Amino acid sequence: MRRAGRILLLLLLPLLLLSFTGYEASAAASSTGRIVLDNKELTMPKGIALENVNGSVMIPIRVVVENLGFQVLWEQKTRKVTVQQDGKSIELAVGRKTANADGVTLDLNAAPKQNGGTVLVPIRFVSEQFGLKVGWDNMDKTVYLTGGSSSGTDNAVSPTPTPAYTSAPTPTATPLTGTAEGNATSSASPTPVPLTVVGPQVKGAVFSENRLIVAVTGAVKPSVTVITNPNRIVVDFPGAAFAPEFAGSLPGIAANGSPQGKLDVTGYPLVSELRYALFSISPPTVRFVIQTTSNQPYQLSTDESTGLVTIDLNVLSNVGGTPAVPVGSGKPIVVLDAGHGGTQPGAISVTGKQEKDFNLAVIRKVGALLMQDSQVEVIFTRTDDITLGLQDRVNIAEAAKANLFISVHANAMPSTYTNWNNVNGSETYYSRSESLPLAQIMHKHLVAGTGFKDNGVRNKSLHVTRETSMPAVLLEAGYLTNLGDEAALYSAKLQDSLAREIAAGIMEYLGL
């Protein structure tokens, strides 16, 4: 009966689409704008507003760098800003449309400017140089930043070579990508983008019985991200575009010329708005945003026989990627986090291997050892190749009331860095002082497990080690851009050795 009901809904979609309301894309002109870093809103300097100059969003640089732990030097006489992190340095000057990145001169689409005591810089340039991703929501004038690669990674350094920056692409042609649910803004009037649909297609959608149901053709795996402030459930269909018959019925046009619309959520108190759009054109990505009145659990399900994807809000806890939390065992709870995953590959090695595969292989082995010992409860943030946001990982640890949080990664250096392929070794990162004892013990075992050069314990503001409330560390096992490290990291011998040492370090810290 349930499948028959879903098929009936699919048949009724053309009629239900008639009830869609128009999409209002105007933003409040009085807004000073907001900056959200890894789902946490940053404090804007008093009296400073975000600006859009020649299609580039200008942002107060000290707001970003202070929250990321970068070092910033300001020369008042020359009005030059120098930003440094992990051996990389960029120099920008107020009024100058060029920048210097490790000795290479790069062009800027908009020159930095000074507003009182605050320097505004084009955020897209800074994001590319230091491995950040940026999204821009024109509806509420919000810049969304995620650390690291396209995953929103916690990598210590940029995992891929930094491209030379010439000028920002025209916003009406390709929207900025990131964690924002809106498309990039443009001062020009948008015109519809001709649709040439080759891959998966979204043929229709409806919100009924507190469920979002999307009809999809073709092999596409939806990705769900939970964002706070305000609360939203973001559902992406990577590689998918709107089917022509669906796109033709949509009431609105986004700034990038793609169709967009809203679903009627009248009578559903948990949902304040449900909008959708072609978030990215190249590659195509259809995005649905369910704006909820509180932090709302959901269940994701896919029926391959009908092509229906359902986001069900009639649940008490998240289902689909979020692990169950052990209750009442009395044992210490350890959260094991395999960095990246799914659409977020992490660093790419010199021979083309993906960091996410190494991270997951080691974490699985650590978990198996700990569960075999049976003295601790183990929670995995992921046990499969799924996409998971940084805050999702924190939420899992907090919901579990974990005693420890251990995240495993592999490092990389950009090719613009001097002797980039010679950098090697293991290092351990922590953010809060209470995590230092754990970091010291885990680093000892990390170096013993890899046999690599000891790069020491380092303090850095990383999302998963900063936002968790329990002792938390991020282990960078080695450098995928170093041939020697890479060959060892993907060997069963090193992975087994590292897993044993990580498990031993956990037990030592817990006194078990």
Residue pairs with C-beta under 8 A, 6 or more apart in sequence:
3 303
3 305
3 306
6 213
6 303
6 306
6 308
6 310
7 306
9 206
9 208
9 213
9 308
10 204
10 215
10 306
10 307
10 308
12 206
13 203
13 204
13 205
13 206
13 215
14 204
14 249
16 204
16 206
16 208
17 204
17 206
17 246
17 249
19 264
20 249
20 250
20 251
20 261
20 262
20 263
20 264
21 251
21 261
21 262
21 264
22 251
22 252
22 261
22 262
23 250
23 251
23 252
23 260
23 261
23 262
23 275
23 277
24 252
25 138
25 139
25 252
25 254
25 255
25 260
26 139
27 138
27 139
27 140
27 141
28 140
28 141
31 49
31 140
31 141
32 44
32 48
32 49
32 50
32 141
33 44
33 49
33 50
33 141
33 142
33 143
34 41
34 44
34 140
34 141
34 142
34 143
35 41
35 42
35 44
35 50
35 59
35 63
35 64
35 142
35 143
35 145
36 42
36 142
36 143
36 144
36 145
36 179
36 229
37 64
37 67
37 68
37 145
37 146
37 147
38 145
38 146
38 147
38 152
38 390
38 391
38 463
38 467
39 179
39 227
39 228
39 229
39 389
39 390
39 391
40 229
40 467
41 229
42 63
42 64
42 67
43 63
44 60
44 63
45 60
45 62
45 63
45 117
45 118
47 116
48 60
48 115
48 116
48 118
48 120
50 57
50 58
50 59
50 141
50 143
51 57
51 58
51 113
51 120
52 58
52 185
52 187
53 110
53 113
53 122
54 109
54 110
54 168
55 109
55 110
55 168
55 170
55 171
55 186
55 187
56 108
56 109
56 110
56 122
56 123
56 124
56 125
56 168
57 122
57 123
57 124
57 134
57 136
57 143
58 110
58 112
58 113
58 120
58 121
58 122
58 123
59 120
59 121
59 122
59 123
59 126
59 143
60 118
60 119
60 120
61 72
61 81
61 83
61 112
61 119
61 120
61 121
61 126
62 72
62 118
62 119
64 70
64 123
64 126
64 145
65 71
65 72
65 83
66 72
67 461
68 85
68 130
68 147
68 461
69 85
69 459
69 460
69 461
70 83
70 84
70 85
70 130
71 83
71 84
71 85
72 81
72 82
72 83
72 84
73 81
73 82
73 84
74 80
74 81
74 82
74 119
75 81
75 82
78 93
79 93
79 94
79 95
79 114
80 91
80 92
80 93
80 94
81 91
81 92
81 93
81 94
81 112
81 119
81 121
82 89
82 90
82 91
83 89
83 90
83 91
83 92
83 126
83 130
85 130
85 157
86 156
86 157
87 157
87 417
88 101
88 102
88 129
88 130
88 157
88 158
88 414
88 416
88 417
89 101
89 102
90 99
90 100
90 101
90 102
90 126
90 129
90 130
91 99
91 100
91 101
92 99
92 108
92 112
92 121
93 112
94 111
94 112
94 113
94 114
94 119
95 111
95 112
95 113
96 108
96 111
96 112
97 107
97 108
97 109
97 110
97 111
98 105
98 106
98 107
98 108
99 105
99 106
99 108
99 125
99 165
100 106
101 129
101 162
101 165
101 416
102 416
102 417
102 418
104 164
104 416
106 125
106 164
106 165
106 166
107 165
107 166
107 167
108 122
108 125
108 165
108 167
109 122
109 124
109 125
109 167
109 168
110 122
110 168
112 119
112 120
112 121
112 122
113 119
113 120
114 120
122 168
123 134
123 143
123 145
124 134
124 168
124 176
125 165
126 132
127 133
127 134
127 145
128 162
128 163
128 165
129 158
129 162
129 165
130 158
131 147
131 148
131 149
131 153
131 155
131 157
131 158
131 159
132 145
132 146
132 147
132 148
133 145
133 146
133 148
133 149
133 150
133 152
133 177
133 178
133 179
134 143
134 144
134 145
134 176
134 178
135 143
135 144
135 145
135 176
135 177
135 178
135 179
135 180
135 182
136 142
136 143
136 144
136 176
136 178
136 180
136 182
136 184
136 185
137 144
137 180
137 181
137 182
138 182
138 183
138 184
138 185
138 255
139 182
142 180
143 180
144 178
144 179
144 180
145 178
145 179
146 152
146 178
146 179
146 390
147 153
147 154
147 390
147 462
147 463
148 154
148 155
148 158
148 159
149 155
149 158
149 159
149 160
149 340
149 344
149 345
149 346
149 347
150 177
150 343
150 344
151 340
151 341
151 343
151 344
151 345
151 346
151 387
152 179
152 344
152 389
152 390
152 463
153 159
153 339
153 340
153 344
153 346
153 409
154 339
154 390
154 407
154 409
154 462
154 463
154 464
154 465
154 474
155 339
155 346
155 347
155 355
155 409
155 411
155 412
155 476
156 409
156 411
156 427
156 429
156 458
156 460
156 476
157 411
157 412
157 413
157 414
157 417
158 412
158 413
158 414
159 346
159 347
159 348
159 355
159 411
159 412
159 480
160 347
160 348
160 412
160 414
161 414
161 415
161 416
162 414
162 415
162 416
170 186
171 184
171 185
171 186
171 255
171 256
172 186
172 188
172 190
172 255
172 256
172 257
173 256
173 281
174 184
174 256
174 280
174 281
174 282
175 183
175 184
175 254
175 255
175 256
175 279
175 280
175 281
176 184
177 279
177 280
179 225
179 227
179 234
179 389
181 227
181 232
181 234
181 275
181 279
181 287
181 289
182 254
182 277
183 254
183 255
183 256
183 258
183 260
183 277
183 278
183 279
184 255
184 256
185 255
186 255
186 256
190 253
190 254
190 255
190 256
190 257
191 253
191 257
192 253
192 257
192 258
192 259
193 256
193 257
193 258
193 278
193 281
195 241
195 242
195 244
195 247
197 241
197 242
197 243
197 244
199 218
199 220
199 239
199 240
199 241
199 284
200 216
200 217
200 218
200 219
200 220
200 237
200 239
200 240
200 241
201 216
201 217
201 218
201 240
201 241
201 242
201 243
201 246
202 214
202 215
202 216
202 237
202 240
202 241
202 242
202 243
202 246
202 286
203 215
203 216
203 217
203 243
203 245
203 246
203 307
204 214
204 215
204 243
204 246
205 212
205 213
205 214
205 215
205 263
205 276
205 288
206 212
206 213
206 263
207 213
207 263
207 264
207 265
207 268
207 271
207 274
209 314
210 268
210 270
210 271
210 312
210 313
210 314
211 310
211 311
211 312
211 313
211 314
212 235
212 263
212 274
212 288
212 290
212 310
212 311
213 308
213 309
213 310
214 222
214 235
214 237
214 288
214 308
214 309
214 310
215 306
215 307
215 308
216 237
216 240
216 307
216 308
216 309
217 243
217 307
218 240
220 237
220 238
220 239
220 240
221 238
221 302
222 235
222 236
222 237
222 300
222 302
222 309
223 235
223 236
223 237
223 238
223 342
223 343
223 387
224 233
224 234
224 235
224 236
224 298
224 300
224 311
224 320
224 321
225 233
225 234
225 236
225 387
225 389
225 392
226 232
226 233
226 234
226 295
226 389
226 391
226 392
226 395
227 233
227 234
227 391
228 295
228 391
230 291
231 291
231 292
231 293
231 294
231 295
231 296
232 289
232 290
232 291
232 292
233 289
233 290
233 292
233 296
233 298
233 311
234 287
234 288
234 289
234 290
235 287
235 288
235 289
235 290
235 309
235 311
236 279
236 285
236 286
236 287
237 285
237 286
237 287
237 309
238 283
238 285
238 343
239 283
239 284
239 285
240 284
240 285
240 286
241 247
241 278
241 284
241 286
242 250
242 258
242 259
242 278
242 286
247 259
250 259
250 260
250 261
251 261
252 259
252 260
252 261
253 259
253 260
254 260
254 277
254 278
256 278
256 281
258 277
258 278
258 281
259 277
259 278
260 275
260 276
260 277
260 278
261 275
261 276
261 277
262 273
262 274
262 275
262 276
263 274
263 275
263 276
265 271
265 272
265 273
265 274
269 293
270 292
270 293
270 294
270 296
270 313
271 290
271 291
271 292
271 293
271 313
272 291
272 292
272 293
273 289
273 291
274 288
274 289
274 290
274 291
275 288
275 289
275 291
276 286
276 287
276 288
276 289
277 286
277 287
278 284
278 285
278 286
278 287
279 285
279 286
279 287
288 311
290 296
290 311
290 313
292 313
296 313
297 313
297 315
297 316
297 317
297 318
297 319
298 311
298 312
298 313
298 315
298 318
298 319
298 320
299 310
299 311
299 312
299 314
299 315
299 318
299 319
299 320
300 309
300 310
300 311
300 312
300 319
300 320
300 321
301 309
301 310
301 312
301 320
302 308
302 309
302 310
303 309
303 310
321 382
321 386
321 388
322 392
322 396
323 379
323 380
323 381
323 383
323 396
325 379
325 399
325 400
325 401
326 333
326 377
326 379
326 400
329 377
331 375
331 376
331 377
332 375
332 376
332 377
332 403
332 404
332 510
332 512
333 376
333 377
333 379
333 400
333 401
333 402
333 403
333 404
334 370
334 376
334 377
334 378
334 379
334 402
334 403
334 404
334 405
334 406
334 506
335 379
335 380
335 381
335 396
335 397
335 400
335 402
335 404
335 405
335 406
336 363
336 366
336 367
336 370
336 378
336 379
336 380
336 381
336 406
336 408
337 363
337 380
337 381
337 382
337 393
337 397
337 405
337 406
337 407
337 408
337 464
338 356
338 359
338 360
338 362
338 363
338 364
338 380
338 381
338 382
338 408
339 346
339 355
339 356
339 359
339 407
339 408
339 409
339 474
340 346
340 354
340 355
340 356
340 359
340 409
341 356
341 359
341 360
341 382
341 384
341 385
341 386
341 387
341 388
342 356
342 385
342 386
342 387
342 388
343 387
344 356
344 387
344 388
345 354
345 355
345 356
346 354
346 355
346 356
346 359
346 409
346 410
347 354
347 355
347 410
347 411
347 412
347 480
347 481
348 354
348 355
348 412
348 480
349 355
349 410
349 412
349 480
349 481
349 486
349 490
350 421
350 480
350 481
350 482
350 483
350 486
351 486
353 480
353 486
353 490
355 409
355 410
355 412
355 480
356 385
358 410
358 477
358 480
358 489
358 490
358 495
359 408
359 409
359 410
360 382
360 383
360 384
360 385
361 495
362 408
362 477
362 495
362 498
362 499
362 502
363 380
363 408
364 383
365 495
365 496
365 499
366 406
366 408
366 499
366 502
366 503
366 506
367 378
367 380
367 383
368 499
369 499
369 500
369 503
370 376
370 378
370 503
370 506
371 378
373 503
373 507
375 507
375 512
376 506
376 507
376 510
376 512
379 396
379 397
379 400
379 402
381 388
381 392
381 393
381 396
381 397
382 388
390 463
390 464
390 467
391 463
391 467
393 407
393 464
394 463
394 464
394 467
394 468
397 405
397 468
397 470
397 472
398 468
398 469
402 468
402 470
403 470
403 471
403 510
404 438
404 470
404 471
404 472
404 506
404 509
404 510
405 464
405 465
405 468
405 470
405 471
405 472
405 473
406 442
406 472
406 473
406 475
406 502
406 506
407 464
407 465
407 472
407 473
407 474
407 475
408 475
408 477
408 502
409 474
409 475
409 476
409 477
410 476
410 477
410 478
410 479
410 480
410 489
411 427
411 476
411 477
411 478
411 479
411 480
412 479
412 480
412 481
413 420
413 421
413 423
413 479
413 481
414 420
415 421
415 481
417 423
420 481
421 481
421 482
421 483
422 482
423 479
423 481
423 482
424 452
424 453
424 478
424 479
424 482
424 484
424 485
425 452
425 453
425 454
425 455
425 478
425 479
425 485
426 443
426 446
426 447
426 450
426 452
426 453
426 454
426 455
426 475
426 476
426 477
426 478
427 443
427 455
427 456
427 457
427 458
427 476
428 439
428 442
428 443
428 446
428 456
428 457
428 458
428 473
428 474
428 475
428 476
429 439
429 457
429 458
429 459
429 460
429 462
429 465
429 473
429 474
429 475
429 476
430 436
430 438
430 439
430 457
430 458
430 459
430 460
430 465
430 472
430 473
430 474
431 459
431 460
431 461
431 462
431 465
431 466
431 472
432 465
432 466
432 472
434 471
435 465
435 471
435 472
435 473
436 457
437 471
437 509
438 471
438 472
438 473
438 509
439 457
439 473
440 457
441 505
441 508
441 509
442 473
442 475
442 502
442 505
442 506
442 509
443 454
443 456
443 457
443 475
444 505
445 501
445 502
445 504
445 505
445 508
446 475
446 477
446 498
446 501
446 502
446 505
447 454
448 501
449 477
449 494
449 497
449 498
449 499
449 500
449 501
449 502
450 477
450 478
450 488
450 489
450 494
450 497
450 498
451 488
451 494
451 497
452 477
452 478
452 485
452 488
462 474
464 472
464 474
465 472
465 473
465 474
471 509
475 502
477 489
477 498
478 485
478 486
478 488
478 489
479 485
479 486
480 486
480 489
488 494
489 495
